[in-house]
Amino acid sequence: MDENAVAERLNRLEEGLRSLQKASAAEKPSDAVATKFQKFCQFVLRNWILLSFVVAMFTAVYVKFAFGVDYLREYRSIKTKHDLSDLYARMGDILLGRGAWDAAEDAYRNAQQINPDSLAATRGMVKAQVFKPPVGEKYYIPEVVDAKLDYLLSLYPDDDQLLVLKGTRYEDQGDDKDAIAWFQKAVDKNPKSLGGYTSLGFHYLGRKYFDVDLAIKNLEKAVELDPYFPVANLNLGYAYILTFNSNEALQHLNKSYQTSPKWSAAYSLGEAYRYAGDLRMAAEWHQIALRGLTDSHSDQDPFVEQTESTWNYMPLTRQDRETLKYIVTVYSMEEKKAFTYYATSLDLALENEFDKANTNFEAAVKLDGERRYSVYFARTIHSVENLCNPNAAAKQWLEAHKAKLAS
């Protein structure tokens, strides 16, 4: 092969190589785009959840401001309903702890209407209805109540509210020993058992198991759990009267009366002021209690209170804990009037207002036709003589009327 042929072939090879280089250069931009697109797809696949959330949020924000549509409104509405249902259920728990079963039932029913799936409301409704009499009946059926409680306790043996209800059932049967045991079990299971502490405090002020220190201890826990519970404040204030802690007595009794104005709170405030040495305020509060009774039209009036009330005999000395164990029970509105007239007469006598004292004493004797409270107030006069420092004239009046009560 001559040199010309070789040169010609080399030229053709060079031209082919240049053609290939041009083709390769023309394809490179396309390969770069493909690579970038491939990387983009990989990024999307790796972060699709985050990107979906961002797109959804952007869309939601845009739609809300552009068209006034709130995609989250339904979720907020559901949360609000659950919160309201929980609020009513908690109210029901507090009312059940206070022994206000009808009011507790209403609260649980409201919770259930707002959120039909609320287990707390459903259980609360059942507990609030344990002592509910059948339709048309005034009193509950004991065997039905026992069956309800036994069944519920088999399902929820550690429910402190059920334990308190069981203790209440024993209380209704007059079995104070077992009642106290069940109330104690309630506070052992739940240190925040309002009903357990309140019931224990009340029973430790009673005749059979009187212990004023234990009463105060339990009632203080009840007030700590529910600072504005009128009954707990009333009983705690009264227990402090019996132990001559006037400041604490007045604080809790005032709170009870301010929260729920009742005869028992007004009467107790009169007793607290008398033993604190403020006879003018004692007479004023006893007169407030008397006016409330006089202005009431029946025993159904809220001020009168439909329930009976028990009162410990007042101590004869500051160290006396034995006299406190004896109690007297006041039932009707007329008996409460007699009780209050007697107390007011003592206040007025200590202030040397003997004409007014005589008027109140005579009104009390007239209302107390069966002399149900004569022994109680004869002993109260003895207590007042020892602890309230009457002057000679007041002491003479007290002695004369103590003799009348004893005759």
Order of alpha helices (4+ residues) and beta strands (2+ residues): alpha-alpha-alpha-alpha-alpha-alpha-alpha-alpha-alpha-alpha-alpha-alpha-alpha-alpha-beta-beta-alpha-alpha-alpha-alpha
